[in-house]
Amino acid sequence: MVPVVINGFWRAFNKRGLKFKKKGTLLNVRFKEPLQFTYEETTEAILEKIMDAIEQSKKFANVLIR
């Protein structure tokens, strides 16, 4: 599996990704190194790897501290 990170996706498209929310938004696409999985891995471990690879895990959450 090749992870793809698209910066600006949520600003440009609606929840389903089918309609524009904001036209003219700059989108940046990055292809990452392919992920390798084994049959012994649990689904939770595989999901964690994928979420980290596409930068959607809690590690990458932007937390505002006021």
PDB file of N, CA, C and O in Angstrom:
ATOM      1  N   MET A   1       0.847  -1.162   0.000  1.00  0.00           N
ATOM      2  CA  MET A   1       0.000   0.000   0.000  1.00  0.00           C
ATOM      3  C   MET A   1       0.898   1.232   0.000  1.00  0.00           C
ATOM      4  O   MET A   1       1.860   1.304   0.764  1.00  0.00           O
ATOM      5  N   VAL A   2       0.587   2.190  -0.847  1.00  0.00           N
ATOM      6  CA  VAL A   2       1.338   3.437  -0.922  1.00  0.00           C
ATOM      7  C   VAL A   2       0.497   4.542  -0.288  1.00  0.00           C
ATOM      8  O   VAL A   2      -0.550   4.900  -0.826  1.00  0.00           O
ATOM      9  N   PRO A   3       0.939   5.090   0.853  1.00  0.00           N
ATOM     10  CA  PRO A   3       0.190   6.166   1.499  1.00  0.00           C
ATOM     11  C   PRO A   3       0.329   7.478   0.720  1.00  0.00           C
ATOM     12  O   PRO A   3       1.398   7.806   0.206  1.00  0.00           O
ATOM     13  N   VAL A   4      -0.777   8.214   0.650  1.00  0.00           N
ATOM     14  CA  VAL A   4      -0.802   9.511  -0.021  1.00  0.00           C
ATOM     15  C   VAL A   4      -1.329  10.535   0.964  1.00  0.00           C
ATOM     16  O   VAL A   4      -2.380  10.330   1.572  1.00  0.00           O
ATOM     17  N   VAL A   5      -0.598  11.651   1.131  1.00  0.00           N
ATOM     18  CA  VAL A   5      -1.004  12.731   2.021  1.00  0.00           C
ATOM     19  C   VAL A   5      -1.366  13.923   1.143  1.00  0.00           C
ATOM     20  O   VAL A   5      -0.565  14.367   0.321  1.00  0.00           O
ATOM     21  N   ILE A   6      -2.592  14.442   1.327  1.00  0.00           N
ATOM     22  CA  ILE A   6      -3.047  15.596   0.556  1.00  0.00           C
ATOM     23  C   ILE A   6      -3.303  16.739   1.527  1.00  0.00           C
ATOM     24  O   ILE A   6      -4.304  16.738   2.243  1.00  0.00           O
ATOM     25  N   ASN A   7      -2.402  17.713   1.553  1.00  0.00           N
ATOM     26  CA  ASN A   7      -2.582  18.882   2.407  1.00  0.00           C
ATOM     27  C   ASN A   7      -3.551  19.842   1.734  1.00  0.00           C
ATOM     28  O   ASN A   7      -3.431  20.115   0.539  1.00  0.00           O
ATOM     29  N   GLY A   8      -4.513  20.356   2.500  1.00  0.00           N
ATOM     30  CA  GLY A   8      -5.500  21.286   1.988  1.00  0.00           C
ATOM     31  C   GLY A   8      -6.789  20.617   1.546  1.00  0.00           C
ATOM     32  O   GLY A   8      -7.709  21.300   1.096  1.00  0.00           O
ATOM     33  N   PHE A   9      -6.879  19.300   1.662  1.00  0.00           N
ATOM     34  CA  PHE A   9      -8.060  18.573   1.197  1.00  0.00           C
ATOM     35  C   PHE A   9      -9.325  19.031   1.906  1.00  0.00           C
ATOM     36  O   PHE A   9     -10.336  19.298   1.257  1.00  0.00           O
ATOM     37  N   TRP A  10      -9.280  19.124   3.235  1.00  0.00           N
ATOM     38  CA  TRP A  10     -10.487  19.476   4.001  1.00  0.00           C
ATOM     39  C   TRP A  10     -10.907  20.916   3.794  1.00  0.00           C
ATOM     40  O   TRP A  10     -12.087  21.234   3.939  1.00  0.00           O
ATOM     41  N   ARG A  11      -9.965  21.806   3.454  1.00  0.00           N
ATOM     42  CA  ARG A  11     -10.334  23.186   3.149  1.00  0.00           C
ATOM     43  C   ARG A  11     -10.998  23.286   1.788  1.00  0.00           C
ATOM     44  O   ARG A  11     -11.870  24.131   1.582  1.00  0.00           O
ATOM     45  N   ALA A  12     -10.595  22.433   0.860  1.00  0.00           N
ATOM     46  CA  ALA A  12     -11.071  22.536  -0.520  1.00  0.00           C
ATOM     47  C   ALA A  12     -12.360  21.765  -0.783  1.00  0.00           C
ATOM     48  O   ALA A  12     -13.187  22.211  -1.578  1.00  0.00           O
ATOM     49  N   PHE A  13     -12.548  20.615  -0.131  1.00  0.00           N
ATOM     50  CA  PHE A  13     -13.669  19.733  -0.459  1.00  0.00           C
ATOM     51  C   PHE A  13     -14.578  19.504   0.735  1.00  0.00           C
ATOM     52  O   PHE A  13     -14.186  19.704   1.885  1.00  0.00           O
ATOM     53  N   ASN A  14     -15.820  19.074   0.435  1.00  0.00           N
ATOM     54  CA  ASN A  14     -16.769  18.768   1.500  1.00  0.00           C
ATOM     55  C   ASN A  14     -16.417  17.430   2.156  1.00  0.00           C
ATOM     56  O   ASN A  14     -15.394  16.823   1.839  1.00  0.00           O
ATOM     57  N   LYS A  15     -17.263  16.987   3.058  1.00  0.00           N
ATOM     58  CA  LYS A  15     -17.013  15.776   3.840  1.00  0.00           C
ATOM     59  C   LYS A  15     -16.770  14.539   2.976  1.00  0.00           C
ATOM     60  O   LYS A  15     -15.905  13.722   3.293  1.00  0.00           O
ATOM     61  N   ARG A  16     -17.519  14.399   1.897  1.00  0.00           N
ATOM     62  CA  ARG A  16     -17.385  13.247   1.019  1.00  0.00           C
ATOM     63  C   ARG A  16     -16.304  13.430  -0.041  1.00  0.00           C
ATOM     64  O   ARG A  16     -15.925  12.470  -0.711  1.00  0.00           O
ATOM     65  N   GLY A  17     -15.809  14.645  -0.197  1.00  0.00           N
ATOM     66  CA  GLY A  17     -14.775  14.903  -1.186  1.00  0.00           C
ATOM     67  C   GLY A  17     -15.310  15.027  -2.595  1.00  0.00           C
ATOM     68  O   GLY A  17     -14.555  14.918  -3.561  1.00  0.00           O
ATOM     69  N   LEU A  18     -16.614  15.256  -2.723  1.00  0.00           N
ATOM     70  CA  LEU A  18     -17.231  15.306  -4.042  1.00  0.00           C
ATOM     71  C   LEU A  18     -17.566  16.722  -4.510  1.00  0.00           C
ATOM     72  O   LEU A  18     -17.702  16.957  -5.710  1.00  0.00           O
ATOM     73  N   LYS A  19     -17.700  17.665  -3.580  1.00  0.00           N
ATOM     74  CA  LYS A  19     -18.053  19.044  -3.933  1.00  0.00           C
ATOM     75  C   LYS A  19     -17.024  20.003  -3.350  1.00  0.00           C
ATOM     76  O   LYS A  19     -16.438  19.745  -2.299  1.00  0.00           O
ATOM     77  N   PHE A  20     -16.814  21.120  -4.054  1.00  0.00           N
ATOM     78  CA  PHE A  20     -15.885  22.143  -3.577  1.00  0.00           C
ATOM     79  C   PHE A  20     -16.504  22.928  -2.430  1.00  0.00           C
ATOM     80  O   PHE A  20     -17.676  23.303  -2.486  1.00  0.00           O
ATOM     81  N   LYS A  21     -15.717  23.175  -1.394  1.00  0.00           N
ATOM     82  CA  LYS A  21     -16.101  24.101  -0.341  1.00  0.00           C
ATOM     83  C   LYS A  21     -15.499  25.457  -0.649  1.00  0.00           C
ATOM     84  O   LYS A  21     -16.154  26.492  -0.535  1.00  0.00           O
ATOM     85  N   LYS A  22     -14.220  25.426  -1.048  1.00  0.00           N
ATOM     86  CA  LYS A  22     -13.500  26.665  -1.310  1.00  0.00           C
ATOM     87  C   LYS A  22     -12.639  26.470  -2.543  1.00  0.00           C
ATOM     88  O   LYS A  22     -11.671  25.711  -2.519  1.00  0.00           O
ATOM     89  N   LYS A  23     -12.989  27.152  -3.615  1.00  0.00           N
ATOM     90  CA  LYS A  23     -12.214  27.047  -4.852  1.00  0.00           C
ATOM     91  C   LYS A  23     -10.929  27.846  -4.713  1.00  0.00           C
ATOM     92  O   LYS A  23     -10.875  28.831  -3.976  1.00  0.00           O
ATOM     93  N   GLY A  24      -9.909  27.421  -5.418  1.00  0.00           N
ATOM     94  CA  GLY A  24      -8.630  28.121  -5.399  1.00  0.00           C
ATOM     95  C   GLY A  24      -7.722  27.718  -4.255  1.00  0.00           C
ATOM     96  O   GLY A  24      -6.668  28.326  -4.073  1.00  0.00           O
ATOM     97  N   THR A  25      -8.092  26.718  -3.482  1.00  0.00           N
ATOM     98  CA  THR A  25      -7.266  26.241  -2.375  1.00  0.00           C
ATOM     99  C   THR A  25      -6.072  25.468  -2.939  1.00  0.00           C
ATOM    100  O   THR A  25      -6.227  24.618  -3.815  1.00  0.00           O
ATOM    101  N   LEU A  26      -4.899  25.773  -2.430  1.00  0.00           N
ATOM    102  CA  LEU A  26      -3.689  25.090  -2.865  1.00  0.00           C
ATOM    103  C   LEU A  26      -3.649  23.692  -2.255  1.00  0.00           C
ATOM    104  O   LEU A  26      -3.717  23.536  -1.036  1.00  0.00           O
ATOM    105  N   LEU A  27      -3.538  22.688  -3.103  1.00  0.00           N
ATOM    106  CA  LEU A  27      -3.439  21.305  -2.648  1.00  0.00           C
ATOM    107  C   LEU A  27      -2.018  20.816  -2.866  1.00  0.00           C
ATOM    108  O   LEU A  27      -1.434  21.031  -3.928  1.00  0.00           O
ATOM    109  N   ASN A  28      -1.469  20.162  -1.863  1.00  0.00           N
ATOM    110  CA  ASN A  28      -0.126  19.622  -1.918  1.00  0.00           C
ATOM    111  C   ASN A  28      -0.223  18.104  -1.740  1.00  0.00           C
ATOM    112  O   ASN A  28      -0.703  17.629  -0.711  1.00  0.00           O
ATOM    113  N   VAL A  29       0.231  17.349  -2.736  1.00  0.00           N
ATOM    114  CA  VAL A  29       0.131  15.889  -2.700  1.00  0.00           C
ATOM    115  C   VAL A  29       1.525  15.293  -2.503  1.00  0.00           C
ATOM    116  O   VAL A  29       2.464  15.625  -3.227  1.00  0.00           O
ATOM    117  N   ARG A  30       1.644  14.396  -1.500  1.00  0.00           N
ATOM    118  CA  ARG A  30       2.905  13.701  -1.250  1.00  0.00           C
ATOM    119  C   ARG A  30       2.663  12.205  -1.245  1.00  0.00           C
ATOM    120  O   ARG A  30       1.759  11.713  -0.569  1.00  0.00           O
ATOM    121  N   PHE A  31       3.471  11.491  -1.997  1.00  0.00           N
ATOM    122  CA  PHE A  31       3.434  10.027  -2.008  1.00  0.00           C
ATOM    123  C   PHE A  31       4.552   9.547  -1.088  1.00  0.00           C
ATOM    124  O   PHE A  31       5.697   9.982  -1.213  1.00  0.00           O
ATOM    125  N   LYS A  32       4.221   8.661  -0.179  1.00  0.00           N
ATOM    126  CA  LYS A  32       5.208   8.156   0.773  1.00  0.00           C
ATOM    127  C   LYS A  32       5.663   6.762   0.378  1.00  0.00           C
ATOM    128  O   LYS A  32       5.154   6.163  -0.569  1.00  0.00           O
ATOM    129  N   GLU A  33       6.628   6.266   1.123  1.00  0.00           N
ATOM    130  CA  GLU A  33       7.163   4.928   0.881  1.00  0.00           C
ATOM    131  C   GLU A  33       6.071   3.874   1.099  1.00  0.00           C
ATOM    132  O   GLU A  33       5.235   4.034   1.988  1.00  0.00           O
ATOM    133  N   PRO A  34       6.068   2.813   0.310  1.00  0.00           N
ATOM    134  CA  PRO A  34       5.061   1.754   0.481  1.00  0.00           C
ATOM    135  C   PRO A  34       5.140   1.102   1.862  1.00  0.00           C
ATOM    136  O   PRO A  34       6.224   0.925   2.419  1.00  0.00           O
ATOM    137  N   LEU A  35       3.976   0.750   2.398  1.00  0.00           N
ATOM    138  CA  LEU A  35       3.906   0.068   3.689  1.00  0.00           C
ATOM    139  C   LEU A  35       3.915  -1.431   3.454  1.00  0.00           C
ATOM    140  O   LEU A  35       3.364  -1.927   2.471  1.00  0.00           O
ATOM    141  N   GLN A  36       4.549  -2.139   4.371  1.00  0.00           N
ATOM    142  CA  GLN A  36       4.596  -3.599   4.312  1.00  0.00           C
ATOM    143  C   GLN A  36       3.819  -4.145   5.506  1.00  0.00           C
ATOM    144  O   GLN A  36       4.016  -3.694   6.634  1.00  0.00           O
ATOM    145  N   PHE A  37       2.946  -5.106   5.265  1.00  0.00           N
ATOM    146  CA  PHE A  37       2.175  -5.745   6.318  1.00  0.00           C
ATOM    147  C   PHE A  37       2.445  -7.245   6.307  1.00  0.00           C
ATOM    148  O   PHE A  37       2.814  -7.821   5.284  1.00  0.00           O
ATOM    149  N   THR A  38       2.250  -7.866   7.479  1.00  0.00           N
ATOM    150  CA  THR A  38       2.353  -9.316   7.564  1.00  0.00           C
ATOM    151  C   THR A  38       0.987  -9.865   7.958  1.00  0.00           C
ATOM    152  O   THR A  38       0.137  -9.136   8.468  1.00  0.00           O
ATOM    153  N   TYR A  39       0.787 -11.150   7.716  1.00  0.00           N
ATOM    154  CA  TYR A  39      -0.477 -11.778   8.064  1.00  0.00           C
ATOM    155  C   TYR A  39      -0.650 -11.929   9.573  1.00  0.00           C
ATOM    156  O   TYR A  39      -1.767 -12.147  10.044  1.00  0.00           O
ATOM    157  N   GLU A  40       0.423 -11.819  10.329  1.00  0.00           N
ATOM    158  CA  GLU A  40       0.355 -11.981  11.772  1.00  0.00           C
ATOM    159  C   GLU A  40      -0.086 -10.710  12.488  1.00  0.00           C
ATOM    160  O   GLU A  40      -0.469 -10.767  13.657  1.00  0.00           O
ATOM    161  N   GLU A  41      -0.040  -9.563  11.811  1.00  0.00           N
ATOM    162  CA  GLU A  41      -0.391  -8.295  12.450  1.00  0.00           C
ATOM    163  C   GLU A  41      -1.894  -8.205  12.701  1.00  0.00           C
ATOM    164  O   GLU A  41      -2.703  -8.696  11.914  1.00  0.00           O
ATOM    165  N   THR A  42      -2.243  -7.574  13.806  1.00  0.00           N
ATOM    166  CA  THR A  42      -3.661  -7.369  14.112  1.00  0.00           C
ATOM    167  C   THR A  42      -4.200  -6.220  13.269  1.00  0.00           C
ATOM    168  O   THR A  42      -3.437  -5.415  12.735  1.00  0.00           O
ATOM    169  N   THR A  43      -5.513  -6.156  13.159  1.00  0.00           N
ATOM    170  CA  THR A  43      -6.116  -5.069  12.392  1.00  0.00           C
ATOM    171  C   THR A  43      -5.840  -3.719  13.050  1.00  0.00           C
ATOM    172  O   THR A  43      -5.694  -2.710  12.360  1.00  0.00           O
ATOM    173  N   GLU A  44      -5.767  -3.698  14.377  1.00  0.00           N
ATOM    174  CA  GLU A  44      -5.463  -2.458  15.083  1.00  0.00           C
ATOM    175  C   GLU A  44      -4.059  -1.968  14.757  1.00  0.00           C
ATOM    176  O   GLU A  44      -3.846  -0.770  14.572  1.00  0.00           O
ATOM    177  N   ALA A  45      -3.099  -2.890  14.686  1.00  0.00           N
ATOM    178  CA  ALA A  45      -1.719  -2.520  14.361  1.00  0.00           C
ATOM    179  C   ALA A  45      -1.622  -2.004  12.925  1.00  0.00           C
ATOM    180  O   ALA A  45      -0.911  -1.037  12.652  1.00  0.00           O
ATOM    181  N   ILE A  46      -2.335  -2.651  12.020  1.00  0.00           N
ATOM    182  CA  ILE A  46      -2.324  -2.213  10.622  1.00  0.00           C
ATOM    183  C   ILE A  46      -2.971  -0.837  10.498  1.00  0.00           C
ATOM    184  O   ILE A  46      -2.448   0.030   9.799  1.00  0.00           O
ATOM    185  N   LEU A  47      -4.098  -0.629  11.167  1.00  0.00           N
ATOM    186  CA  LEU A  47      -4.772   0.661  11.132  1.00  0.00           C
ATOM    187  C   LEU A  47      -3.886   1.761  11.703  1.00  0.00           C
ATOM    188  O   LEU A  47      -3.844   2.867  11.164  1.00  0.00           O
ATOM    189  N   GLU A  48      -3.184   1.466  12.783  1.00  0.00           N
ATOM    190  CA  GLU A  48      -2.275   2.441  13.382  1.00  0.00           C
ATOM    191  C   GLU A  48      -1.161   2.821  12.407  1.00  0.00           C
ATOM    192  O   GLU A  48      -0.823   3.999  12.285  1.00  0.00           O
ATOM    193  N   LYS A  49      -0.594   1.844  11.718  1.00  0.00           N
ATOM    194  CA  LYS A  49       0.446   2.119  10.715  1.00  0.00           C
ATOM    195  C   LYS A  49      -0.083   3.020   9.602  1.00  0.00           C
ATOM    196  O   LYS A  49       0.581   3.968   9.184  1.00  0.00           O
ATOM    197  N   ILE A  50      -1.289   2.707   9.131  1.00  0.00           N
ATOM    198  CA  ILE A  50      -1.874   3.493   8.047  1.00  0.00           C
ATOM    199  C   ILE A  50      -2.163   4.919   8.506  1.00  0.00           C
ATOM    200  O   ILE A  50      -1.844   5.873   7.795  1.00  0.00           O
ATOM    201  N   MET A  51      -2.757   5.074   9.677  1.00  0.00           N
ATOM    202  CA  MET A  51      -3.082   6.403  10.196  1.00  0.00           C
ATOM    203  C   MET A  51      -1.827   7.239  10.399  1.00  0.00           C
ATOM    204  O   MET A  51      -1.838   8.437  10.118  1.00  0.00           O
ATOM    205  N   ASP A  52      -0.745   6.635  10.880  1.00  0.00           N
ATOM    206  CA  ASP A  52       0.521   7.353  11.019  1.00  0.00           C
ATOM    207  C   ASP A  52       1.079   7.744   9.656  1.00  0.00           C
ATOM    208  O   ASP A  52       1.587   8.852   9.485  1.00  0.00           O
ATOM    209  N   ALA A  53       0.988   6.844   8.695  1.00  0.00           N
ATOM    210  CA  ALA A  53       1.550   7.098   7.365  1.00  0.00           C
ATOM    211  C   ALA A  53       0.826   8.225   6.643  1.00  0.00           C
ATOM    212  O   ALA A  53       1.461   9.011   5.940  1.00  0.00           O
ATOM    213  N   ILE A  54      -0.498   8.318   6.807  1.00  0.00           N
ATOM    214  CA  ILE A  54      -1.237   9.386   6.130  1.00  0.00           C
ATOM    215  C   ILE A  54      -1.436  10.600   7.032  1.00  0.00           C
ATOM    216  O   ILE A  54      -2.211  11.503   6.718  1.00  0.00           O
ATOM    217  N   GLU A  55      -0.726  10.608   8.154  1.00  0.00           N
ATOM    218  CA  GLU A  55      -0.682  11.731   9.092  1.00  0.00           C
ATOM    219  C   GLU A  55      -2.058  12.085   9.636  1.00  0.00           C
ATOM    220  O   GLU A  55      -2.411  13.260   9.730  1.00  0.00           O
ATOM    221  N   GLN A  56      -2.830  11.073   9.992  1.00  0.00           N
ATOM    222  CA  GLN A  56      -4.155  11.292  10.561  1.00  0.00           C
ATOM    223  C   GLN A  56      -4.279  10.731  11.973  1.00  0.00           C
ATOM    224  O   GLN A  56      -5.383  10.680  12.515  1.00  0.00           O
ATOM    225  N   SER A  57      -3.182  10.312  12.574  1.00  0.00           N
ATOM    226  CA  SER A  57      -3.249   9.783  13.937  1.00  0.00           C
ATOM    227  C   SER A  57      -3.212  10.941  14.934  1.00  0.00           C
ATOM    228  O   SER A  57      -3.037  12.099  14.555  1.00  0.00           O
ATOM    229  N   LYS A  58      -3.378  10.609  16.201  1.00  0.00           N
ATOM    230  CA  LYS A  58      -3.377  11.629  17.247  1.00  0.00           C
ATOM    231  C   LYS A  58      -2.045  12.358  17.348  1.00  0.00           C
ATOM    232  O   LYS A  58      -1.992  13.483  17.844  1.00  0.00           O
ATOM    233  N   LYS A  59      -0.968  11.726  16.882  1.00  0.00           N
ATOM    234  CA  LYS A  59       0.354  12.366  16.917  1.00  0.00           C
ATOM    235  C   LYS A  59       0.382  13.629  16.060  1.00  0.00           C
ATOM    236  O   LYS A  59       1.135  14.560  16.346  1.00  0.00           O
ATOM    237  N   PHE A  60      -0.434  13.659  15.016  1.00  0.00           N
ATOM    238  CA  PHE A  60      -0.402  14.760  14.067  1.00  0.00           C
ATOM    239  C   PHE A  60      -1.529  15.766  14.282  1.00  0.00           C
ATOM    240  O   PHE A  60      -1.662  16.714  13.508  1.00  0.00           O
ATOM    241  N   ALA A  61      -2.346  15.574  15.327  1.00  0.00           N
ATOM    242  CA  ALA A  61      -3.466  16.480  15.582  1.00  0.00           C
ATOM    243  C   ALA A  61      -2.941  17.837  16.020  1.00  0.00           C
ATOM    244  O   ALA A  61      -2.038  17.936  16.852  1.00  0.00           O
ATOM    245  N   ASN A  62      -3.519  18.871  15.448  1.00  0.00           N
ATOM    246  CA  ASN A  62      -3.156  20.239  15.830  1.00  0.00           C
ATOM    247  C   ASN A  62      -3.999  20.613  17.037  1.00  0.00           C
ATOM    248  O   ASN A  62      -5.213  20.792  16.933  1.00  0.00           O
ATOM    249  N   VAL A  63      -3.347  20.729  18.176  1.00  0.00           N
ATOM    250  CA  VAL A  63      -4.032  21.046  19.407  1.00  0.00           C
ATOM    251  C   VAL A  63      -3.758  22.504  19.741  1.00  0.00           C
ATOM    252  O   VAL A  63      -2.606  22.926  19.851  1.00  0.00           O
ATOM    253  N   LEU A  64      -4.840  23.272  19.900  1.00  0.00           N
ATOM    254  CA  LEU A  64      -4.713  24.680  20.270  1.00  0.00           C
ATOM    255  C   LEU A  64      -4.753  24.802  21.780  1.00  0.00           C
ATOM    256  O   LEU A  64      -5.695  24.340  22.425  1.00  0.00           O
ATOM    257  N   ILE A  65      -3.739  25.420  22.335  1.00  0.00           N
ATOM    258  CA  ILE A  65      -3.684  25.642  23.791  1.00  0.00           C
ATOM    259  C   ILE A  65      -3.825  27.133  24.029  1.00  0.00           C
ATOM    260  O   ILE A  65      -3.061  27.938  23.498  1.00  0.00           O
ATOM    261  N   ARG A  66      -4.803  27.483  24.826  1.00  0.00           N
ATOM    262  CA  ARG A  66      -5.038  28.910  25.104  1.00  0.00           C
ATOM    263  C   ARG A  66      -4.859  29.185  26.560  1.00  0.00           C
ATOM    264  O   ARG A  66      -5.013  30.326  26.997  1.00  0.00           O
TER     265      ARG A  66
END
